[in-house]
Amino acid sequence: MDDQTLTPSGWHDAARRRDAGHDAMQHLVWRVLQDGVGDVTDGYVLRDVVAEFPIYVSGGPKRILAFADIARIWYHENGNCRLDLFEIKPRIDTIGGILRQCETLQAMTRGTPRVTQIICVWKSDPKLAMLQDLAQGRFLIMALSKPEVLS
């Protein structure tokens, strides 16, 4: 079954292969970002932080193409919206895989104003410097200190 025809159970099964480290890091980042709800930046108010944010096909029938691990949703008083989409990577297995995933998500959100992608990794990941080099500034990289409880 391809991503175009996934059922709710199919989306569950596709995510089931994640390890517990992904869930723990996603929860940690989500909790930290929640503290910013209500903040104002450049006239945009942070309204919500959502885990497993769906990315839909534009036009035609609503169909989910993918999910962002976390989304920060900002609204401006003029009605504009801004999205920060976070990709959680507790372990960098393949830098090319991460970059291809982010490029694909960027292509899916083209035409959506003000979308920023942020890759979250641990500062201690041995491939962090390579990711920073190869990303060439196309995506923001948030390097986090791993809490003792997750070590």
N, C-alpha and C positions, 0 to 999 in steps of 0.2 A: 504494500500500500504506500503510495507516494504522499508527500506533504500536502498535495492539492486535495486529497480525499480523506485525510485523517478524521476519524471520529473522535469524540471526547476520550474514549478508551485508548485510541491510538496515540493521542497527544500524551496521555499518561504513560503509556508504554515507552514512548520515545524518550521521555524524561527519566524513566526508571533506572536507566543505566548510570546516572550520575552517582558519585560516591557521597558519603555523608559529609565530607569536607566541603563540597559545593553548597549543600544546604546550610551548613554552619556559617560559612562565609557570607552567603546571601542574606541570612538572618542578621548577622552582625552589621553589614553595610546598610540594610534596610532600617535597622534600629537607629543607627547613627544619622542617616538622612532624615528620618522622622523628626528629629530634633529641630530641623530647619523649617518645618511647615509654618507658614506665616511670614517667613523672611521675605524681604523685598530687595531685588537686585535689578538695576537699570529699569525700574518701573514695572518689573514683573514680580508677581506675588507667587511664592511656592504654595500651591493649593493641595497637592497630594503626592504621596510616594507609594507606588504600587509594585508589588512583586508579581512576576509572570505577566507582564503587560503585553496584550495581543497586538500584533501588527496585521492590519487588514488589507485586502485588495481594495484599491480605490476604484470607485465606479462599479456598476453592476451589483450582483448579489454579494452580501457581506460574506467573506470567506477569510479565515485566518491563514496567513502565510507563515508566520513565525511568532516567537515570543521574545521579548527583551527580559533578561533576568530581573531587572528593576527599572522603573521609569520614574523620574521626577517630572511633575507636570506643573508648569508655570503659566499664569495668565496675566495679561496686561489689561489695564482699564480700557484700552482702545479695542479690546476683543481679540487681540492676537494671542496665540499660544506658542509656547516653547517647550520642547521635550529634551531631557537628558536621559539617554538610554545607557544603562550599565550592563556590561558583560562581565560575569563573575568567573574568574579563573583561579581556583585555589592551587593549581599546579599547571605550569606551562609544559604541555607535552610536545606540541609542535607550533612554532611561531607562525609558520605559513598557514596552518589551519585556523589560528585565531584571526590572522589578517584577512583570510578569505571569508570567514564568517562575518567579520565587521564590514567588509566591502559589500557583501551580499545584503546585509541589513541596511547599509547606506543606500544601496540601489533601490531597495524596497520602499524606503522612506523619501526618496527623491520627490520633489514637488511639495513635500510637507515643510512649511517654513520652520526655520530655527530648530534643527535636530542636531544634537551633539552626542557623539558616542564616547563612552568612557570604559576603558578596560581596567578591571580591578584585579590586582595580583598582590601576592605577599612580597614585601621588601627582600625577604630572604631567598626568593626563588633564584636559582643559579642562572636562569635564562632571561632575567629581567633586563639586563643591559642590552642583550641581543634584540629583545622585543622593542626596546626604545629606539635602537638604531634602525631596525628594519621598518618600523611603523612610520618613520620619517615625518612625524608630526601630524599625520593624517587623522589620528585618533588621540584623545587624551588618555594618559595612563595614570591610574591612581595606585601607588604602591603603599600598602598598608603594613603596619607592624602586626605580626601575628600574636594575638593574646595568649598568655600562658595556658589558659583553659583549653585552647585548640591545639596546642603543641603536642 
